[in-house]
Amino acid sequence: MAHFCTKCGTAHVPGARFCDECGKAVNAAPAPAPAATPALSGVKRRHVMIAGGVLAAVIVAGGALAWLLAPEAASASSFSRAIDAHLAADEAARDKLLCLTNLPYQKEEIRVASYDSSTRQWLDILVRGGLYNAPVEQSSGGWVAQSQFVYALAAPGKAALRGDKLCVAKGVKVAKVSGYDQVRDLGVQQVAMAKATLTLTDEAAWFAKSPDRALILQRLPDGDLQVRLPMALVDKQWQVIDEAQMSQAAMTGAIGKSSAAQGAGMLDKLKSVFSFGGHPAVGKWQAAMGNVLEFTSDSVINNGTSTKATFTTKGNTVTIAPEGAGEAAMDIIVSDDGSTAQISMGGMRVTTLRRVRD
């Protein structure tokens, strides 16, 4: 069978490679097909998928483990959680905030002299709350007869007692907290001083309905429901600690450890930072003119001269009354973070102080 050139149409023998007329290549061998990449078998593909899944799981697990092992950050939520847990677990600390101890409430009767108007006014508030019966006036008898008023504890009053205390609520929780941005390092221990505003929970029925609720609150030890609590990062969680633990942190660098003391000045440094063991002004301060004042728990040191003084604290205000003639009393108003203070005398501001850190 004859074959023809596709270009010029000239016939050529079946085995020819080129056209005799025009020279075009004929009968060219077809190009080999590209080798196909062998597909992964089902078993291999499954192994690859499993390996990828395991790697992803390891990465996720490693991130989760790192998150779990990381120390708790100082924040409003972490401090609130720690304070709430402390007050829920420590009944004594809770009762100190919630209970009245200004009178012997456990007695069936309280007798008040007629001239003791302050105590009578307070008990009259409790009468209006239903805790005591209306007072009965009696004569004390004796050589000099005096009139007195007897207040008998009513059934609701007995139910409101917790031991010898009269409590207004069963619980308390944090409404607002600060101080988490003022963390200090004591060696390997992180500490802070939290200032928390609290709110009552599960109030007693008589207190919740009392028309004198605000007046009753003022009689509580912390009538404004504001507290200052020392905090420390213990076992990677923020916790409320007591003064003894804070002192231990100052001396050893860590709570719960018994390493050697880091220096006799550590506790004083701690007190100056967090106002422990004295008043908020304890420590060294530099005035605007450059001179350095130092306040201890019982003295004022100015240019190396020490003067004994009496310190009275109300909130962040410290009233200093130096001993000796010719020395005027002055007020020091310390900022919330303890870094600055204002000195005033007779209600007039004298100068600004900045705390000197050792």
Order of alpha helices (4+ residues) and beta strands (2+ residues): beta-beta-alpha-alpha-alpha-beta-beta-alpha-beta-beta-alpha-beta-beta-beta-beta-beta-alpha-alpha-beta-beta-alpha-alpha-beta-beta-beta-beta-beta-beta-beta-beta
